[in-house]
């Protein structure tokens, strides 16, 4: 899913201390299935992490289980376990990706991965990229999530119209082809989310969308 990375702001807490001799209340379990009404694109862009989201993110260790539910935030790591993310609810579902391919654009020397979305997702993608391109890192990142793990989180520098995007970075022929094949043929759940906060470690030479 494309998740939105959004700024984190701590909300003031009022009378949070438990009464003496009473157990601290246990937070209710997080939802494991989406609600009946899908979130709008604007709702996802307006999403802000709650105090619980921030606390859970701080305590999360790569490999910990966390429910991947399309209309809920996602706390997860990249596949290598070196970067940790707090992601928005899903912005675009993997089923809206119609094509993914690896190649070297004409008159260039570096490998890229080209993406194409259907018409509905194309409009959403333009809206979201326009909004997050104005944000500071890491809130300008689009996380591509496969089976609950972030496989890449390219940053966005401008609005991308037309439903076609290109991920560029330090790709080799092998890594570009592998990413395109995962996106194209992956039977696992795929989603695009916006990033809110990361990371476990600084990412080197991040990809660009």
PyMOL commands that set and color helices and strands:
alter all, ss='L'
color gray80, all
select helices_A, chain A and resi 41-46+51-59+94-96+119-132+173-185
alter helices_A, ss='H'
color red, helices_A
select strands_A, chain A and resi 2-3+74-77+84-87+92-93+97-104+111-117+142-146+149-152+164-168+190-198
alter strands_A, ss='S'
color yellow, strands_A
deselect
rebuild
show_as cartoon
